[in-house]
């Protein structure tokens, strides 16, 4: 089991976002802005779904890594720390998923 965490990735993204765009894909993506980063996130989500439907475990693993990376870049640009997302997930686990989903129907 790896000791690498999403928090580690978040820290790496924050550091690479400060680098030169010539030397860092992350810096280039952050500089391009939220619309570009969100588009890449959407592309990665579609590729992840395709890999899942194809039952291609190796490619699904690869695409899931891309998806998580691009999600954290989008969160970085929006200045939303991963901890805030994890807090929301924790809040949701205090009730069943069906009840939580029903509570959002009115919003």
PyMOL commands that place a pseudoatom at each C-alpha (Angstrom):
pseudoatom trace, name=CA, resn=UNK, resi=1, chain=A, elem=C, hetatm=0, pos=[0.000, 0.000, 0.000]
pseudoatom trace, name=CA, resn=UNK, resi=2, chain=A, elem=C, hetatm=0, pos=[1.340, 3.377, -1.010]
pseudoatom trace, name=CA, resn=UNK, resi=3, chain=A, elem=C, hetatm=0, pos=[1.984, 6.112, 1.513]
pseudoatom trace, name=CA, resn=UNK, resi=4, chain=A, elem=C, hetatm=0, pos=[1.130, 8.707, -1.139]
pseudoatom trace, name=CA, resn=UNK, resi=5, chain=A, elem=C, hetatm=0, pos=[-2.066, 10.660, -0.455]
pseudoatom trace, name=CA, resn=UNK, resi=6, chain=A, elem=C, hetatm=0, pos=[-4.314, 13.177, -2.156]
pseudoatom trace, name=CA, resn=UNK, resi=7, chain=A, elem=C, hetatm=0, pos=[-2.952, 15.702, 0.341]
pseudoatom trace, name=CA, resn=UNK, resi=8, chain=A, elem=C, hetatm=0, pos=[0.538, 14.965, -1.004]
pseudoatom trace, name=CA, resn=UNK, resi=9, chain=A, elem=C, hetatm=0, pos=[-0.731, 15.551, -4.535]
pseudoatom trace, name=CA, resn=UNK, resi=10, chain=A, elem=C, hetatm=0, pos=[-2.422, 18.774, -3.468]
pseudoatom trace, name=CA, resn=UNK, resi=11, chain=A, elem=C, hetatm=0, pos=[0.899, 20.031, -2.061]
pseudoatom trace, name=CA, resn=UNK, resi=12, chain=A, elem=C, hetatm=0, pos=[2.763, 19.064, -5.252]
pseudoatom trace, name=CA, resn=UNK, resi=13, chain=A, elem=C, hetatm=0, pos=[0.177, 20.881, -7.375]
pseudoatom trace, name=CA, resn=UNK, resi=14, chain=A, elem=C, hetatm=0, pos=[0.477, 23.998, -5.205]
pseudoatom trace, name=CA, resn=UNK, resi=15, chain=A, elem=C, hetatm=0, pos=[4.259, 23.943, -5.597]
pseudoatom trace, name=CA, resn=UNK, resi=16, chain=A, elem=C, hetatm=0, pos=[4.229, 23.270, -9.340]
pseudoatom trace, name=CA, resn=UNK, resi=17, chain=A, elem=C, hetatm=0, pos=[1.605, 25.977, -9.907]
pseudoatom trace, name=CA, resn=UNK, resi=18, chain=A, elem=C, hetatm=0, pos=[4.315, 28.480, -8.917]
pseudoatom trace, name=CA, resn=UNK, resi=19, chain=A, elem=C, hetatm=0, pos=[6.835, 27.131, -11.444]
pseudoatom trace, name=CA, resn=UNK, resi=20, chain=A, elem=C, hetatm=0, pos=[7.560, 28.439, -14.914]
pseudoatom trace, name=CA, resn=UNK, resi=21, chain=A, elem=C, hetatm=0, pos=[4.938, 27.536, -17.484]
pseudoatom trace, name=CA, resn=UNK, resi=22, chain=A, elem=C, hetatm=0, pos=[7.793, 26.327, -19.700]
pseudoatom trace, name=CA, resn=UNK, resi=23, chain=A, elem=C, hetatm=0, pos=[8.689, 23.687, -17.120]
pseudoatom trace, name=CA, resn=UNK, resi=24, chain=A, elem=C, hetatm=0, pos=[5.368, 22.678, -15.569]
pseudoatom trace, name=CA, resn=UNK, resi=25, chain=A, elem=C, hetatm=0, pos=[2.116, 21.429, -17.079]
pseudoatom trace, name=CA, resn=UNK, resi=26, chain=A, elem=C, hetatm=0, pos=[0.452, 22.343, -13.786]
pseudoatom trace, name=CA, resn=UNK, resi=27, chain=A, elem=C, hetatm=0, pos=[1.671, 25.953, -13.992]
pseudoatom trace, name=CA, resn=UNK, resi=28, chain=A, elem=C, hetatm=0, pos=[0.530, 26.146, -17.613]
pseudoatom trace, name=CA, resn=UNK, resi=29, chain=A, elem=C, hetatm=0, pos=[-2.909, 24.763, -16.757]
pseudoatom trace, name=CA, resn=UNK, resi=30, chain=A, elem=C, hetatm=0, pos=[-3.345, 27.084, -13.762]
pseudoatom trace, name=CA, resn=UNK, resi=31, chain=A, elem=C, hetatm=0, pos=[-2.295, 30.089, -15.852]
pseudoatom trace, name=CA, resn=UNK, resi=32, chain=A, elem=C, hetatm=0, pos=[-4.798, 29.139, -18.556]
pseudoatom trace, name=CA, resn=UNK, resi=33, chain=A, elem=C, hetatm=0, pos=[-7.583, 29.587, -16.006]
pseudoatom trace, name=CA, resn=UNK, resi=34, chain=A, elem=C, hetatm=0, pos=[-10.554, 27.747, -14.651]
pseudoatom trace, name=CA, resn=UNK, resi=35, chain=A, elem=C, hetatm=0, pos=[-12.384, 27.254, -17.951]
pseudoatom trace, name=CA, resn=UNK, resi=36, chain=A, elem=C, hetatm=0, pos=[-9.425, 25.401, -19.489]
pseudoatom trace, name=CA, resn=UNK, resi=37, chain=A, elem=C, hetatm=0, pos=[-8.779, 23.375, -16.328]
pseudoatom trace, name=CA, resn=UNK, resi=38, chain=A, elem=C, hetatm=0, pos=[-12.459, 22.463, -16.029]
pseudoatom trace, name=CA, resn=UNK, resi=39, chain=A, elem=C, hetatm=0, pos=[-12.533, 21.391, -19.690]
pseudoatom trace, name=CA, resn=UNK, resi=40, chain=A, elem=C, hetatm=0, pos=[-9.549, 19.098, -19.058]
pseudoatom trace, name=CA, resn=UNK, resi=41, chain=A, elem=C, hetatm=0, pos=[-11.310, 17.728, -15.969]
pseudoatom trace, name=CA, resn=UNK, resi=42, chain=A, elem=C, hetatm=0, pos=[-14.359, 16.951, -18.088]
pseudoatom trace, name=CA, resn=UNK, resi=43, chain=A, elem=C, hetatm=0, pos=[-12.236, 15.213, -20.722]
pseudoatom trace, name=CA, resn=UNK, resi=44, chain=A, elem=C, hetatm=0, pos=[-10.581, 13.097, -18.053]
pseudoatom trace, name=CA, resn=UNK, resi=45, chain=A, elem=C, hetatm=0, pos=[-13.966, 12.234, -16.534]
pseudoatom trace, name=CA, resn=UNK, resi=46, chain=A, elem=C, hetatm=0, pos=[-15.195, 10.992, -19.910]
pseudoatom trace, name=CA, resn=UNK, resi=47, chain=A, elem=C, hetatm=0, pos=[-12.022, 8.955, -20.437]
pseudoatom trace, name=CA, resn=UNK, resi=48, chain=A, elem=C, hetatm=0, pos=[-12.457, 7.444, -16.971]
pseudoatom trace, name=CA, resn=UNK, resi=49, chain=A, elem=C, hetatm=0, pos=[-16.049, 6.467, -17.735]
pseudoatom trace, name=CA, resn=UNK, resi=50, chain=A, elem=C, hetatm=0, pos=[-15.014, 4.888, -21.044]
pseudoatom trace, name=CA, resn=UNK, resi=51, chain=A, elem=C, hetatm=0, pos=[-12.295, 2.845, -19.313]
pseudoatom trace, name=CA, resn=UNK, resi=52, chain=A, elem=C, hetatm=0, pos=[-14.782, 1.721, -16.653]
pseudoatom trace, name=CA, resn=UNK, resi=53, chain=A, elem=C, hetatm=0, pos=[-17.389, 0.667, -19.205]
pseudoatom trace, name=CA, resn=UNK, resi=54, chain=A, elem=C, hetatm=0, pos=[-14.722, -1.196, -21.196]
pseudoatom trace, name=CA, resn=UNK, resi=55, chain=A, elem=C, hetatm=0, pos=[-13.749, -3.024, -17.996]
pseudoatom trace, name=CA, resn=UNK, resi=56, chain=A, elem=C, hetatm=0, pos=[-10.132, -2.035, -18.703]
pseudoatom trace, name=CA, resn=UNK, resi=57, chain=A, elem=C, hetatm=0, pos=[-8.632, -2.068, -15.204]
pseudoatom trace, name=CA, resn=UNK, resi=58, chain=A, elem=C, hetatm=0, pos=[-5.185, -0.844, -16.236]
pseudoatom trace, name=CA, resn=UNK, resi=59, chain=A, elem=C, hetatm=0, pos=[-6.539, 2.083, -18.243]
pseudoatom trace, name=CA, resn=UNK, resi=60, chain=A, elem=C, hetatm=0, pos=[-9.137, 2.831, -15.565]
pseudoatom trace, name=CA, resn=UNK, resi=61, chain=A, elem=C, hetatm=0, pos=[-6.348, 3.162, -13.011]
pseudoatom trace, name=CA, resn=UNK, resi=62, chain=A, elem=C, hetatm=0, pos=[-4.436, 5.508, -15.345]
pseudoatom trace, name=CA, resn=UNK, resi=63, chain=A, elem=C, hetatm=0, pos=[-7.503, 7.618, -16.164]
pseudoatom trace, name=CA, resn=UNK, resi=64, chain=A, elem=C, hetatm=0, pos=[-8.604, 7.774, -12.518]
pseudoatom trace, name=CA, resn=UNK, resi=65, chain=A, elem=C, hetatm=0, pos=[-5.183, 9.200, -11.641]
pseudoatom trace, name=CA, resn=UNK, resi=66, chain=A, elem=C, hetatm=0, pos=[-5.586, 11.832, -14.378]
pseudoatom trace, name=CA, resn=UNK, resi=67, chain=A, elem=C, hetatm=0, pos=[-9.083, 12.618, -13.113]
pseudoatom trace, name=CA, resn=UNK, resi=68, chain=A, elem=C, hetatm=0, pos=[-7.949, 13.113, -9.515]
pseudoatom trace, name=CA, resn=UNK, resi=69, chain=A, elem=C, hetatm=0, pos=[-5.027, 15.276, -10.615]
pseudoatom trace, name=CA, resn=UNK, resi=70, chain=A, elem=C, hetatm=0, pos=[-7.201, 17.527, -12.772]
pseudoatom trace, name=CA, resn=UNK, resi=71, chain=A, elem=C, hetatm=0, pos=[-9.857, 17.761, -10.039]
pseudoatom trace, name=CA, resn=UNK, resi=72, chain=A, elem=C, hetatm=0, pos=[-7.227, 18.993, -7.598]
pseudoatom trace, name=CA, resn=UNK, resi=73, chain=A, elem=C, hetatm=0, pos=[-5.994, 21.544, -10.155]
pseudoatom trace, name=CA, resn=UNK, resi=74, chain=A, elem=C, hetatm=0, pos=[-9.561, 22.851, -10.557]
pseudoatom trace, name=CA, resn=UNK, resi=75, chain=A, elem=C, hetatm=0, pos=[-9.894, 23.061, -6.769]
pseudoatom trace, name=CA, resn=UNK, resi=76, chain=A, elem=C, hetatm=0, pos=[-6.533, 24.880, -6.560]
pseudoatom trace, name=CA, resn=UNK, resi=77, chain=A, elem=C, hetatm=0, pos=[-7.641, 27.489, -9.088]
pseudoatom trace, name=CA, resn=UNK, resi=78, chain=A, elem=C, hetatm=0, pos=[-10.917, 27.932, -7.176]
pseudoatom trace, name=CA, resn=UNK, resi=79, chain=A, elem=C, hetatm=0, pos=[-8.945, 28.240, -3.912]
pseudoatom trace, name=CA, resn=UNK, resi=80, chain=A, elem=C, hetatm=0, pos=[-10.886, 25.361, -2.351]
pseudoatom trace, name=CA, resn=UNK, resi=81, chain=A, elem=C, hetatm=0, pos=[-8.626, 23.228, -0.170]
pseudoatom trace, name=CA, resn=UNK, resi=82, chain=A, elem=C, hetatm=0, pos=[-8.968, 19.455, -0.375]
pseudoatom trace, name=CA, resn=UNK, resi=83, chain=A, elem=C, hetatm=0, pos=[-9.713, 19.475, 3.354]
pseudoatom trace, name=CA, resn=UNK, resi=84, chain=A, elem=C, hetatm=0, pos=[-12.920, 21.416, 2.669]
pseudoatom trace, name=CA, resn=UNK, resi=85, chain=A, elem=C, hetatm=0, pos=[-14.056, 18.730, 0.201]
pseudoatom trace, name=CA, resn=UNK, resi=86, chain=A, elem=C, hetatm=0, pos=[-13.143, 15.977, 2.664]
pseudoatom trace, name=CA, resn=UNK, resi=87, chain=A, elem=C, hetatm=0, pos=[-15.100, 17.784, 5.392]
pseudoatom trace, name=CA, resn=UNK, resi=88, chain=A, elem=C, hetatm=0, pos=[-18.128, 17.810, 3.083]
pseudoatom trace, name=CA, resn=UNK, resi=89, chain=A, elem=C, hetatm=0, pos=[-17.721, 14.094, 2.410]
pseudoatom trace, name=CA, resn=UNK, resi=90, chain=A, elem=C, hetatm=0, pos=[-17.471, 13.444, 6.132]
pseudoatom trace, name=CA, resn=UNK, resi=91, chain=A, elem=C, hetatm=0, pos=[-20.613, 15.485, 6.753]
pseudoatom trace, name=CA, resn=UNK, resi=92, chain=A, elem=C, hetatm=0, pos=[-22.453, 13.418, 4.169]
pseudoatom trace, name=CA, resn=UNK, resi=93, chain=A, elem=C, hetatm=0, pos=[-21.423, 10.130, 5.761]
pseudoatom trace, name=CA, resn=UNK, resi=94, chain=A, elem=C, hetatm=0, pos=[-23.391, 10.975, 8.903]
pseudoatom trace, name=CA, resn=UNK, resi=95, chain=A, elem=C, hetatm=0, pos=[-26.553, 9.966, 7.019]
pseudoatom trace, name=CA, resn=UNK, resi=96, chain=A, elem=C, hetatm=0, pos=[-27.414, 7.486, 4.314]
pseudoatom trace, name=CA, resn=UNK, resi=97, chain=A, elem=C, hetatm=0, pos=[-26.625, 8.472, 0.745]
pseudoatom trace, name=CA, resn=UNK, resi=98, chain=A, elem=C, hetatm=0, pos=[-30.308, 8.284, -0.155]
pseudoatom trace, name=CA, resn=UNK, resi=99, chain=A, elem=C, hetatm=0, pos=[-31.303, 10.698, 2.631]
pseudoatom trace, name=CA, resn=UNK, resi=100, chain=A, elem=C, hetatm=0, pos=[-28.443, 13.047, 1.747]
pseudoatom trace, name=CA, resn=UNK, resi=101, chain=A, elem=C, hetatm=0, pos=[-29.428, 13.069, -1.910]
pseudoatom trace, name=CA, resn=UNK, resi=102, chain=A, elem=C, hetatm=0, pos=[-33.094, 13.680, -1.022]
pseudoatom trace, name=CA, resn=UNK, resi=103, chain=A, elem=C, hetatm=0, pos=[-32.077, 16.631, 1.156]
pseudoatom trace, name=CA, resn=UNK, resi=104, chain=A, elem=C, hetatm=0, pos=[-30.485, 18.291, -1.897]
pseudoatom trace, name=CA, resn=UNK, resi=105, chain=A, elem=C, hetatm=0, pos=[-33.577, 17.862, -4.101]
pseudoatom trace, name=CA, resn=UNK, resi=106, chain=A, elem=C, hetatm=0, pos=[-35.044, 21.145, -2.858]
pseudoatom trace, name=CA, resn=UNK, resi=107, chain=A, elem=C, hetatm=0, pos=[-31.874, 23.160, -3.575]
for i in range(1, 107): cmd.bond("trace and resi %d" % i, "trace and resi %d" % (i + 1))
show_as sticks, trace
zoom trace
